[in-house]
Each structure stands twice: as structure tokens, then as C-alpha cells.
Amino acid sequence: MGAAWTIAAKDLKQRLRDRSAYITGLFAPLGLALVFGFVLNPLSDFEFAARYAVLDLDGGPVSELFIDGILGTAEGVEVVSVATLAEVEALVDAEINPLGGTGGESADAAFVFPAGFSDDVQSERPVVMTVIGNQASGTAAGVAVSFARGFASELTSVRVAVATLEGLIGIEVDRLATGVEVLQTPSPVVLIDDTAATKQLDAVTFYAAGMAIFFLFFTVQSGVTGILEERRTGTMARLLSSPITRASVLVGKMLSAFLVGIVSMIVLMVVTSLVVGADWGPILGVTLLVLGAVLAAMGIVAFVGGFATTSEQAQTVSSIVGIILGFLGGTFFDVSQAGGILSQLRFVSPHGWFMQGLADLRGGDLEVVIAPVLAMVGFGVIAGTIGMTRLKKGLRA
């Protein structure tokens, strides 16, 4: 085992002097993870804010109910009262401030209540309520339309209820008072917010983890490519002519790749957690997943290298395999939400098991990572055994 450690230490020193190792192991995955993190962090912290203008030519109880009871209580909504239609048009035609919602001279949308609106609601006459949206504020304008549609639907229900009551008792009732009473009647169905703990990674953590395991397959290639390169240059023959077993050579090479992979993952986890707030989950569960991922990557790379004749061929083929498995495993987009066969194909890749394990840690016990870890270890053991056997046969003094 001493010889294996000596070989591993020698390879680690070489890797420290290799600039490409820093690019594939640290700079590339860290750079992409930080870019995604800085871009997606504002989206994950998004809070709805809108500025709505209201032209109330009615001044009746029904329009006031909408203005005070719905818009006035909505979170993030600022209500601006105007006196003329010209003011409404000026506000919704003004440009929206792209850095902080609406400016002081603009509005995302406007509500116009015509004169006699409350009286029309209490009668059988058609009722008109106008919503004017700012073209530069699609989301807030769409929310304004939803407010209006919900209010109109509720008024329709009240009108039907009042008309039904009048039909049953045969006399005309105070429609305003009856409508208010209908609105105040408790709903027979109550929706209780009892949301279960989420088992889905937030966007920042998803891309940090995806980039980490995606580039891991490039980082651990050095163990196999080093064997093939030394075999080509003849240094492997001189090494094997000394009293060192082939097993020690293989173990030393793969041990250096294992340590490089572990260090790369740890650095990425720490930096993304501190800089962009990635939440990897409980440390013990994440540690098991990282170990399983590194073993799986080493096994698959060894499998490819076992059938390669040159280091360039091994590096090219293993890179292609890593890219394919990365896409299938959902490191760039969440294939688990796609449904169908695509969501199931991710489990043919250790990437998919790693991402699923991290997601399951959200609100779950440590036991939830057992299956993903065993699956990744299975990838590493099966593929690695075949690859190491073939690599060992290729070692000759």
C-alpha cells in the first residue's frame, strides 16, 4: 500500500502543476454555478409588487368593496386614485421602471368603474368594469385582469343567489344588504394550507449541484488517462520493472483521481454555499452522495479507459459519455418534472441518482439517500471492475 500512496502523491503533484486540472475541476463548474446563481437568485427572491390606478366614477358600495376589500388588502399592491380618464391613460402609457417596478408617474394597470356601477350590479342590467393594462408590465397587468375576473365571478354568484331568493319567497328584497350577507356567508369548503416539506431543489442549488457532478466526470479522468499516457511514453514499463505490483499502480492512480474529485466537490459546495446561498442539505447525507458520485465517475471512466488504446481516445470517449449521462441525468434542466419516459431515463445515469438524492434530503431522513448512494456505488463497482481488469491486463513490464 505504501507504493500506491507514493504513486498517488506523485500524480497529485503533477495535477497541481497542470493548469487544465484547475479549469475542469474548479474554474469551469464554479464559474457556471456562480453565473446561474447570480442570475437566478433575484428570481428566487422575487416579491410581487404592482401599482394600480383606479378611476371610480361610481362611488358606490360595490366599487368601494373592490377597491378597499380586494386591492387594498392585496400584498404588494399600491393603489392610486385618479379623477379623469386622461390621467388613467397617461399612467398606463408611461414606461415601467425596469430596476424597481413602476415609477412615480406610471401604473401597471388601471381599473375604471363607470357611473352607476353599484346600481347596475343590484339590478338585472349588464355591468361593465374596464381594466387597462400597461404593455410594459405583462405580469402585473395579467394579475389585474385576474383580480377583475375573480370579482366579476363573485358578483355573478351573488346576483344568482339573490335572484333565487326572490323567486322562492315571491317578493323583492334589499339586494345590496342581501348581497353583502351572501358574501359574508362562510364557505362550505375551506382550503387549509398544510404544505408538505418540499423535495425539490431550489434553482440556485440545482445548478450548483448539476455543474459539480457534470464536471466531476472530467475531473477524475486523470487516473485512467495517466495510466495510458505512461504506457505510451514507456515510463509505465520502467515503473513495473521495479518491485511494484500492477495492483499498486492501479490503486495509486485511481486514489489520486479519487482525492482530486473529492476536493473539487468540497470546494464547489463551500464556495456556492457562501457566495450564492446554495443549500446542499444535511452534511452527512451530502457526504455519502458525494462519495457515491465520485466512485461512480471513477468506475465509468475506468470502464471507458479499459477499452481505449490511447489517452486521447479515453479522454474523448469518456467526455462524450459524461456529457450524455449528464443530460440524461438532468444536470442542466430538471427532467424529473418532464414526466413520461424522460423522467425515468435519468436513473440510467449516476447524475440522476445524485440529483434525486439531494432533492430527497429536503424534509427527508438520512435513509432517503441510501438508494441513490447504493445505485451510484453499483455503477462504480460494476463498471470499475470491468475497466480495472482490462487496464490491469494492459500493464506489462
N, C-alpha and C positions, 0 to 999 in steps of 0.2 A: 504493500500500500504506500510505502514511502516513495517508491519510484513514481507512482501515479500522482502523488502530491507534487513531486518535483516537476513533472511534465506539465501539470496544471498551472503551477506557478510561472513556469517559463512562458506558457501560452498567454497567461494573463498579462505579463509584462509586455508581450508583443501587442496585445489588444490595446493596452494603454497608450502605445505609441502609434496606433492605427487610427487616423482621423475618421475614416469611414465608419468605424465602430461607434464613435460618438454620434454620427449623423443618424444611423439606423437605430441605434439603441436609445438615444436620448433626444437629440435635437428635432428630428422629424416627428416622432409621435408627440413629444411635448409641445412642439410648435403648433401642430394641428389641434391638439387638445385645447391649448390656450386660445387659439383663434375661435374655435367653436364655443368655448366657454365664454369669451368676451362678447361674442355675438349673441349667444343665447341667454346669457344672464339677464339682460334687460327684459327679454321676453318672459322669462320665468318669474320676474318680479313685477310683471305688468299689473297695473291697477287701473280699472276703468274710470275715466273722467270725461265728462261732457258738459257743454254749455248750451242750453236750450233757451230760445226766445219764445215768449208766449204773448199772443195778441188776443185778449179776452174782450170781445165786443159784446159778449152776453152778460157777464157779471152776475150770472145766476148761480144757484147752489150746485148744479151738476158740473158746470165748468170748474167751479171752485173745488169741488171734490177731486177732480183730476189734478188740478194744479197743486193743491195743498196735500192731498192724501196720497197721491202717486208720485208725481215729480218731486214734491217737497220732501218726501221720505226716502227717495232712492239714493243709495250711496254713490258718491262721486258725481252727482248731477248738480249743476249750478243753473238756477232759473233766473232769467232776465225778462222783466215785463216791459213791453213796448206799447206805444199808443196808436201807431198807424201801420198800414201795410207797407208803406215805403221804408219804414225802419226795419221791418222784417226782411224785406228784400235786400237791404243794404247789409244786414248782418250775415245772412246766409250766402251772399255773394262774395263776402270778404274772404281772404286767404286764411287758412288754418296755420298756426304756428307749429312747424314740424318738430320743434325741440320740447315743447311743453304743452301740448293740447292746443286749445284755442286762445287767441289773444283777446285783449280787452275790447276790440272793435269787430269781433266776429262771433258766429254761433255755429254749432254743428248742425242744428236743425231748428225749425220753428213750428209751433202749434198755433193754429188760427181757429178760434171759436166764433162763429157768426152770431149776430144779434138774434135773440130768441131761441138759442140752442137749448137751454134748460126747458123752455115751454114745449119745444118740439119733441124732446125726449119723453115728456109726460103725456104727449098726445099720440095719435096714430100717424102723424105726418112723418115724412122721411127726414132724417137727421144727417147733417153734413159737418164733418170735422176734418180740417185740412192740415196735412203735415208737409213741410217744405224742407228738404234735406240739402245740406251743403255738399257739392260734388267732391270737395277735397277731404271729406270726412265720412268715408263709406261705413265704417263700423258704428260710429256714434249715431249716424243718420239711420242706419238699419235698426239700432236699438230703439230710436224714437218711433219708428214705424211699429215695432213690436209693442211698445207702450200703448200706442193708439189702438192697435188691433185688439189687444187684451182688454182695454177699457170698453171698446165698442162691443166686444163679445159679452162682457159682463152686463152692459146696459141692455143688450138684446135679451139676455136671460131674465133680467128684472122686468122688462116690459112684458114678456110672455107670462111671467108669474103673476103680475098684476092683472093682465087681461084674463087669465084663467080664474083668478079670484072673483073678478067682477062677473064673469059668466056663471060661476057657481052660486053666488049669493043674489044675483039679479039686480044689483044696484051699483051705481058708480061710487068709487072710494076715492079718498085723498091719495092720488097716485104718488106724489112726492113722499109723503110720510110712509106710505106702504112700501115704496121702493127702497127707502132708507132702512126700513125694518127687514126687508128681504136681504139687503146687503149685509146687515148685522147678524143675520141668522147663521149660527155655526155650521160649517160644512160637515156632512155626514162622514166624509173620508178625510183623515188627517195624515199628512205625509210627515214622517218622523225621520230626521237626519241622523242616521246611525251608520255612518260610513265606515267600512272596514279598513284596516290598515292597508295602504297601497302596496302592491307588489310589482310596481313598475318604476324603473329608474327615471329620475328627472333628466332633462335634456343634457345638462352640463355633465353629470356623472356618466350618462350613457356614452357620450362621445369620448370622454376621458378614458373609460374602460375599453371602449371599442378600439381606440387608437393604440392603447397599451398592448392588448393581446394581438392586434393585427401586426404590429411591427416586431412583436416578440419572435415570430417565426423567421424574421430576417436576422434578428439579433443572435439567435442560437446556431446559426448556420456555420459559425466559425469552427465548431468542434468537428464537423464532418469535412468541410472544405479544407481544414488544416491537415487532416489525415491524407486526403487525396493529393494535396499540393506537395506535402513532404514525400509522398510516394513518387511523385513525378520528378522532383528535384534530386532524389536519391538520399536525402537525409534520413528517411524512414529506414532504409536498408542499413545504414550505419548505426542507427539507434537500436535496431533489432539484433545487430551483431554483438551488442553488449549484453550482459546478463540481465536483460529486462524482458519480461513476458509480453506477449501480444495483448493479453488482457489488461496489463498495467498501462500499456499505451492507450488502449481504447478508453479505459476508465479515466485516465488523466485528461485526455482530450475532451471527453464529454463532461467531466467535472468542471473544467474551465468554462465551457459553454453554459452549464447549469448556473454557475456563480454569476456570470455576466447577465444571464436572463433574470435572475432574482434581483440583482442590484438595479437593473433597468426598471423593473416593475416597481420596486420600492421607491425609487427616485420619482417616477411618474406619479405614483399615488400621493406622495408627500407634497410635491410641488402643486399638483392640480387641486389638492385639498386646501392648501394655504392661499393660492393665488385666485382661483375661480370658485372656490367653495364646493368642490366635488364631494359628495357624500358616499364613500365606498362601503360603509356599514361596519358591523362589529369586527374588530381586528382579528379575532381567532377564525371566524368564518372566512374572511377575506384571505387570510394567510393560507388556509387549506386550499382555497380556489386558486390562488397564485401558484402554489406548489404543483397542483394538478395541471395547471395550464403550461407551466414550464416543462414538466415531464412529457406532456402530450406533444408539445412543439419539438422537443428533442427527439422523441420517438419517430415522428413523421419525417423530420429532416434526415434522421439516420436511415430510415427506410428508403427515401429517395437516393441518398448518397450510396447506399449499398448496391444500387443498380446502375450508378453512374461510373463513367470511366475517367472523367477529369473533374477538377474542382469547378471549372466554369460550367460544365454540364450540370453538376449537382446544384450549383447556386441558381442557375436559370430555372431548372425544373422545380426545385423546392420553392422558389419565389412564385412561380405560376400556381403551384399547389396552394401556397399560403394565401394568395390573392383570391383564388376560387373559394377556398374554405372560409375566408374572411367575409366574402359577400354572402355565401350561403348562411353563415352563422349570424349575420345581421350586425356587423360592426359599423356599417355606415348608415343603415336605416333599420328601424325596429320591425323585422319581419314577423315577429310574434303577433303583431296587430294586423297582419295581412290576411290571416285566415287561410283555409284550404291547405293544399299540399306545400305551399311555400313556407308556411309557419312550421310544418313538420320537418321539412328538409334541413332546418337549422341544426337538428340533432345529429346529423351525419358529420357535423363539424365540431371540434372541441371549442371553437369560438362561441358557437351557440350555447353549449353547456355552461361555459364561463359566464356569459351574459345572463343566462337564465338563473344561474346560481346567485349572482349579485342581486338580481331582481327579487328572488325568493327571500333573501335576507331581510327585505323590507317588511317589518312586522312579523317575521317568522322566527322560529327557534333555530338553533345551530344545526339541528337534524336535517333541515331543508337542503343543506349543501352536500349531504352525503352522496346522493345520487349523482349530481354533477361532478363531484370530485372523483367518484369511482368510474364514471364514464370517461373522464379525461385521462385518468391513470390507465384505464383499459386501452385507450388509443395509444398512449405512450408505451405500454408494455408489449402489446401485440406488434405494433409497427416497429418499435425499437428492437425487439428480439430478432425479428427477421432482418432488419437493417444491420444490426451489430454482428449477426452471424456472417452475413455476406462481407462486411467490412473486415472482419477478423480473418476470413479466408484469403482476402486480398493482401494481407500483411505477410511479406516474406523477407527474410534477411538477405 
